[in-house]
Amino acid sequence: MRISWSRRLLPYAVIVVGCVVIILVNRFMFWRSIPSQDDARNDPQLSGLYADPLEQSRFLYNFGFFMDGKQMDSEARWIVERNARVSGLPYIIIGPSEAERDLAEAEQDVPGITAAYESVPVGVARSDICRLVSVYVRGGFYLDLDVYLESRPPISKIFADVYVEHIAKSVPTEGVFGEKYTTRMANFAFSAPPKHPFFREVLQEVARRCRVAREQSLFSSDKAILWITGPDVITNVAHETNSSHVVRIHDPKVRSRMFTHLYDGSWRTEEKGTIRGKWLHNLLVPLGLRWLLGRG
């Protein structure tokens, strides 16, 4: 007895209908999950951070510095646009040409920062420098492309805001840039008004470390990048700054209420974050199921 086409197709129809239902439910839950712009201000743990807001606040995203001309992928674009909806703030994608203009302006206040940028042979180190330069020149909130907002973060016209990434059990004290501080700052998210003295100090320290790195040929390892242009610089300056009265350092509990770092950067090692196959990203992101991958 031959099975009719309608009976043979029935299981596939059930699968299709099931997928449609999952997508619709997921979209509904996604839109419900987006907090209102006032949620963070009403949170007793965060409400004190929103005094004196920076006018014309915006997010700054760094793209194109070590992507070999590739287009921003769908997942990164989805996160950027979602962050804009969560925060109610506009965003700017800063490419190499915009970064060069920012460098020229920063050079007036921090002589040597352009030479530092031009001397580093590693794309990710240039990206590190440019994110700092752009926040210094433009003001705003810098975010990596894999930072997922939970609520609107503060952007002040007075304070620089930096965030504790983790507290280490110990730090390497040897080497040219030996560390002293176990409370480690993040360089995937930070903010300040334009020309803030804290970020001027950070850029001065970057220029100094790049000069030492050139003299001693230290640009040969990923760990060196962390010391020379990466989070180690922000960590040291945050602990030693002369501008501590206008710097707010947020602990991990407060940070987790504002955003989550997904650790999807392709340059990272497995010990620094979880790297998953792009096929899984490409399958789940168009369906709006990015959250199934976790948040690092």
Residue pairs with C-beta under 8 A, 6 or more apart in sequence:
19 287
22 287
23 287
23 288
26 287
26 288
26 289
27 288
30 288
34 82
34 85
34 86
35 86
35 150
35 151
35 152
37 87
37 88
37 152
39 151
39 152
40 46
40 47
40 50
40 151
40 152
40 153
40 154
40 257
40 258
41 47
41 50
41 152
43 151
43 257
45 253
45 254
45 257
46 151
46 154
46 254
46 257
46 258
49 154
49 156
49 161
49 248
50 154
51 156
52 156
52 157
52 158
52 159
53 154
53 155
53 156
53 157
54 139
54 140
54 155
54 156
54 157
54 191
54 193
55 157
57 89
57 140
57 141
57 155
58 89
58 90
58 91
58 92
58 140
58 141
59 80
59 83
59 84
59 87
59 89
59 90
59 91
59 92
59 140
59 141
59 142
59 143
60 91
60 92
60 94
60 131
60 134
60 135
60 138
60 140
60 141
60 142
60 143
61 80
61 91
61 92
61 93
61 94
61 142
61 143
61 145
62 94
62 99
62 127
62 130
62 131
62 134
62 142
62 144
62 145
63 72
63 76
63 93
63 94
63 95
63 145
64 95
64 96
65 96
65 99
65 123
65 124
65 126
65 127
65 130
66 122
66 123
66 124
66 126
66 127
66 267
72 80
72 93
72 145
74 282
74 285
74 286
75 264
75 281
75 285
75 290
76 145
76 146
78 285
78 290
79 145
79 146
79 147
79 148
79 262
79 290
80 91
80 93
80 145
82 148
82 149
83 91
83 143
83 147
83 148
83 149
84 90
84 91
86 149
86 150
86 151
86 152
87 149
87 152
87 153
88 152
89 141
89 152
89 155
92 98
92 138
92 140
94 102
94 130
94 134
98 134
99 130
99 133
99 134
102 130
102 133
102 134
102 136
102 137
102 138
103 113
103 114
103 117
103 130
103 133
104 114
105 137
106 113
106 114
106 133
106 136
106 137
106 203
107 113
107 114
109 136
109 195
109 200
110 136
110 200
110 203
110 204
110 207
111 207
112 207
112 211
113 129
113 133
113 203
113 206
113 207
115 207
115 210
116 129
116 206
116 207
116 210
116 211
117 126
117 129
117 130
117 133
119 210
119 214
120 126
120 129
120 210
120 213
120 219
120 228
120 229
121 219
122 219
122 225
124 225
124 267
125 219
125 225
125 228
125 229
125 230
128 187
128 206
128 225
128 229
128 230
129 206
129 229
131 142
131 187
132 187
132 199
132 202
132 203
132 206
133 203
134 140
134 142
135 141
135 142
135 190
135 191
135 192
135 196
135 199
136 192
136 194
136 195
136 196
136 199
136 200
136 202
136 203
137 194
137 195
138 194
139 192
139 193
139 194
139 195
139 196
140 155
140 191
141 153
141 155
141 161
141 189
141 190
141 191
142 189
142 190
142 191
143 149
143 188
143 189
143 259
144 188
144 189
144 261
144 265
146 188
146 261
146 262
146 263
146 264
146 265
147 188
147 189
147 259
147 260
147 261
147 262
148 259
148 260
148 261
148 262
148 295
149 258
149 259
150 256
150 257
150 258
150 259
150 260
151 257
151 258
152 258
153 161
153 189
153 191
153 258
153 259
154 161
154 191
155 161
155 191
156 191
156 192
156 193
156 248
157 193
158 193
158 246
159 192
159 246
159 247
159 248
160 190
160 191
160 192
160 193
160 196
160 198
160 199
160 243
160 246
160 247
160 248
161 190
161 191
161 192
161 247
161 248
161 250
162 185
162 186
162 190
162 198
162 234
162 238
162 247
162 248
162 249
162 250
163 185
163 186
163 189
163 190
163 249
163 250
163 252
163 254
163 255
164 183
164 184
164 185
164 186
164 249
164 250
164 251
164 252
164 255
165 184
165 185
165 186
165 188
165 231
165 252
165 261
166 184
166 252
167 182
167 183
167 184
167 252
168 182
168 183
168 184
169 182
170 182
171 179
171 180
171 181
171 182
171 184
172 178
172 179
173 179
173 180
175 227
176 212
176 216
176 218
176 227
177 209
177 212
177 227
177 228
177 232
179 232
179 235
179 236
180 236
180 239
181 235
181 236
181 239
183 235
183 239
184 231
184 232
184 235
185 231
185 234
185 235
185 238
185 249
186 231
186 234
186 255
186 261
187 230
187 231
187 233
187 234
188 261
189 255
189 259
189 261
190 234
192 198
192 199
196 243
196 246
197 242
197 243
197 246
198 237
198 238
198 241
198 243
198 246
198 247
201 237
201 241
201 242
201 243
202 233
202 234
202 237
205 233
205 236
205 237
206 228
206 229
206 233
209 227
209 228
209 229
209 233
210 228
210 229
212 218
213 219
213 224
213 228
218 224
218 227
218 228
219 225
219 228
222 267
222 269
226 232
227 233
238 247
238 249
241 247
250 258
260 295
260 296
261 273
261 295
261 296
262 273
262 293
262 295
262 296
263 272
263 273
263 274
263 275
263 296
264 273
264 275
264 276
264 296
265 273
266 275
268 275
273 296
274 294
274 296
276 293
280 293
281 290
281 293
284 290
284 292
284 293
